[in-house]
Amino acid sequence: MGLNTFTIKQAGKMLADKEISSVELTKACLKRIKQVDGQIKACLTVCEKEALAEAKAADVKRAKEQGRAGAGHDLLLLGIPYLAKDNILTRGVRTTAASKILENYIAPYDATVIRKLKQAGAVLLGKTNLDEFAHGASTENSAFGPSHNPWDLDRVPGGSSGGNAAAVAADMCLFALGTDTGGSIRQPASFCGVVGLKPTYGRSSRFGLIAMTSSTDVPGPLTKAVEDAAIVLSVISGADKNDATTVDKSHPSPLLAKEKGNLKGLSIGLPKEYFIDGTDKGVAEALNQAIEEFKKLGAKFKQVSLPHTKYGIPVYYIITPAELSSNLARHDGIKYGLSVEDGERGKTDLMSIYTKSRGQGFGQEAKRRIMLGTYALSAGYYDAYYLQAQKVRTKIKQEMDQVLETVDCLLTPTSPHAAFKIGQQSNDPLKMYLEDIFVTGVNLTGLPAISIPCGFDHGLPVGMQLIGRRFDEATLFRVGQSYEQATEWHKMKPLNVIASDPGLDPGERSNLTHNLSY
Ligand code: GLN
């Protein structure tokens, strides 16, 4: 097994024990990307030169800092290689949001979460594919083509952080940084058999994310184990003066307790609206098995009801287009990225630059959402749609908060099914919106949730979702970690598929995968 297969925790220990260096770890990941990404297409940009320089610097820093009193937490991510979703700004490394309109955009500053990871010494390997502007659940909306699921290359990896999830599952990196606006970390994590954490809204800063839905966007990690998610969260979280919605809350300890069967006294709610007909049998069976496992660990279950769940999708698909139609207004052909002029420079009509740049730069789904959102916000319809949706959102929030007063957390499937085939439903936007049925609720309410591998359906990974109280990621980590200690699902690797890889296919993406620096 190559070094690239390690968890953060395992690699961190070997780095601390001087058994490996960050340069070796980083090289192993870069080699893996070269071997398998021709087939998986998780990466849009790989910054090999920069990554190796960062790894070298991390090794130097470790030699100096290790042993210094109190250095422990500061070194948790030192020298650990990761990939970031391409809607998170990285200074000097292109950020495209998987859109033609930003194809060559290089941000002049780092997102706060990237800055924090840099300060902690994590090594940025590159940027991963997503649905354009994070609109989607499959990565099929990427302007640069879909990513493929490492468990079955004919299937989607989920989305919008599909490149993230595929890369972690295929061991191209030790962890990935994604964003979750309406399920985009948890659903791909579930489809690819990895852990995906959506932190509480306000826990990690949105500054430097390419905004989708500002009232629900939140950055978070995709990892190979629950404890790794806790480690990354401890580094990226905290108040940020550049994001007024962040909250200064102490974060849970990144190093989790190890005692087994420690769920005695814990009560887990099963919301009946999430266990419905239409969920695949294999998914329901995996969830039932997980419930039995939790019982063995000492947890008690209680059936609960969240009657407003059925309004989650309609409310989300009014609020999200409304907010993103406004957020995407800045891409006008003047300020950033693609600018389409047809006359002599200086003589072109401004309106024509707007319409041509936006017309050619945005993909179909982005345009659809801009139109839906503009409509929902327009005079005459605002009260009927947007305002009404906000009222129902408040109901959904109150209801979830109340239920969470009666139990410690909730357990649900992350998705009603495992990964579907590429192209299977890409022409059916409504069907695609329904993909989000179990994941948007927590985005509308701001609560934290984690998807954890809990089995397989016909050889494809299945994830379960744990939903916690506001700012109580600690319970999710404790419950998830106990489950991982009792099961092996998170250790399964899609080796068969990847082992059959004929090797690097440099052709198709060579124009997208290259070094970039100032
Ligand atoms: N499937 C959701 C959507 O299409 C995912 C959004 C997200 O979390 N970025 O809106």
Boltz pocket constraint, residues with backbone or C-beta under 6 A from the ligand:
constraints:
  - pocket:
      binder: B
      contacts: [[A, 133], [A, 134], [A, 135], [A, 136], [A, 137], [A, 159], [A, 160], [A, 179], [A, 180], [A, 181], [A, 182], [A, 183], [A, 184], [A, 185], [A, 212], [A, 320], [A, 432], [A, 436]]
      max_distance: 6.0
